[in-house]
Amino acid sequence: MATMRAAAIRRFGPESEIGVEELPIPEPGEGQLLLRLSYAGIGSWDAFEREGGYASMLGTRASFPYILGSQGAGLVVEAGRGADRLKPGDPVCATGFLNPKGGFYAEYAVVDEELGLPIPRGYSRLEAAAVLGAGLTALRGLSDALRLRPGETLCVLGASGGVGHLAVQLAAAMGARVVALASGEDGVALASACGAYLALDGKGPDPLDELRARGIASFDKLLLLAGGSLAEELCRMTRPEGAAAFPAGIAPEPDPSAFPGALRFYGEPDREISGRLLAAIEAGGIRPHVDRVFELEELPAAHRLLRGHHLGAMAARTARDSPRG
Ligand SMILES: NC(=O)c1ccc[n+]([C@@H]2O[C@H](COP(=O)([O-])OP(=O)(O)OC[C@H]3O[C@@H](n4cnc5c(N)ncnc54)[C@H](OP(=O)(O)O)[C@@H]3O)[C@@H](O)[C@H]2O)c1
């Protein structure tokens, strides 16, 4: 049986459970593609998967060894029956949340063809590996939940994180005036580079006073990518005829009494939104900032970093012949 290197867990638990193993290469079934991955994107939600959070939330039984990771990029090496949109040799990126035949922290993964996309024009495989999960979530939030319109003022809390830095770029490309609350000086620099009209440190001494000092007393729309008391204050600054939204899982989720209409959404992938994201990326020059690239053996350290300060996206090098990034 052909095998591959993969970072897997033998049981749910802390970062130290992740280890590199030789595991069987999965086989594509009907409508599926076998990808040889160059890189896997590391999502903030991968930690919740590692801890068994999704398995207990959804009541599913996991089988071990369990390969983590829900997005990546590489080449199609085999197409299953009925998969005829993408063909062997095509460079692709793909998502596969809780991917049934194993995650993306591996040399190979099998994905539904529906969730595969050509690599965006001008992107490296590294960028393509890191853009989909966070980009789809950002677009779902801005476009589907908030219905953001040109000329509106949008506040993004968590603007220097994985979803946030892409949300700032997408919203600016949609013609919104983006007020970014980022984390730390480096986060403020990243949010500014992403096209924010105003970027401030949301972890500074008094971000609300700073906003008011800059003449910002309210917003049309609010995208929350972090929870807590600042999130609730920002909900109160959102115009009653406006809208606030947050992806399920931000911690803590806002108290509905702070903004009763706050919309909870999911970054669910499907072919339709993937197509919209690809178009938005190519038209707007949207690019992920990949802050760090880890080897498969370094994934425990990458997961530890997810708990601390990090900027933009992170990725793992899954093929030894891929550039280190
Ligand atoms: N349900 C879904 O479909 C879905 C999909 C994707 C993401 N999510 C959730 O959405 C959230 C964001 O995802 P992500 O991938 O962007 O996570 P992330 O990369 O960890 O980004 C969150 C960002 O918020 C920043 N932050 C926290 N408090 C802040 C404050 N007071 N002011 C300014 N910035 C602050 C963090 O800074 P530090 O790093 O310095 O702490 C971090 O940069 C997560 O909770 C994730 O679980 C849900």
The ligand as a Gaussian input file, in Angstrom:
#p B3LYP/6-31G(d) Opt

LIG

0 1
 N      -17.937000      29.339000      12.137000
 C      -17.110000      29.458000      11.116000
 O      -17.436000      29.047000       9.997000
 C      -15.783000      30.132000      11.311000
 C      -14.872000      30.149000      10.257000
 C      -13.648000      30.818000      10.452000
 C      -13.367000      31.417000      11.675000
 N      -14.284000      31.314000      12.672000
 C      -14.023000      31.966000      13.971000
 O      -13.799000      33.335000      13.710000
 C      -12.829000      33.857000      14.611000
 C      -11.733000      34.554000      13.811000
 O      -11.051000      33.588000      13.036000
 P       -9.561000      33.864000      12.572000
 O       -9.148000      32.681000      11.810000
 O       -9.440000      35.198000      11.978000
 O       -8.825000      33.867000      14.001000
 P       -7.460000      34.592000      14.383000
 O       -6.490000      34.483000      13.251000
 O       -7.070000      34.091000      15.718000
 O       -7.896000      36.124000      14.459000
 C       -8.524000      36.733000      15.545000
 C       -7.804000      38.032000      15.700000
 O       -8.489000      38.848000      16.659000
 C       -7.476000      39.580000      17.336000
 N       -8.030000      40.196000      18.531000
 C       -8.481000      39.649000      19.669000
 N       -8.918000      40.618000      20.516000
 C       -8.730000      41.790000      19.878000
 C       -8.942000      43.154000      20.227000
 N       -9.441000      43.501000      21.413000
 N       -8.628000      44.100000      19.327000
 C       -8.103000      43.793000      18.129000
 N       -7.869000      42.525000      17.738000
 C       -8.178000      41.536000      18.614000
 C       -6.409000      38.525000      17.588000
 O       -5.175000      39.107000      17.952000
 P       -4.043000      38.254000      18.754000
 O       -3.585000      37.181000      17.819000
 O       -2.998000      39.233000      19.080000
 O       -4.748000      37.716000      19.977000
 C       -6.371000      37.878000      16.209000
 O       -5.523000      38.613000      15.342000
 C      -12.329000      32.659000      15.436000
 O      -13.014000      32.672000      16.671000
 C      -12.745000      31.456000      14.610000
 O      -13.005000      30.315000      15.406000
 C      -15.478000      30.701000      12.534000

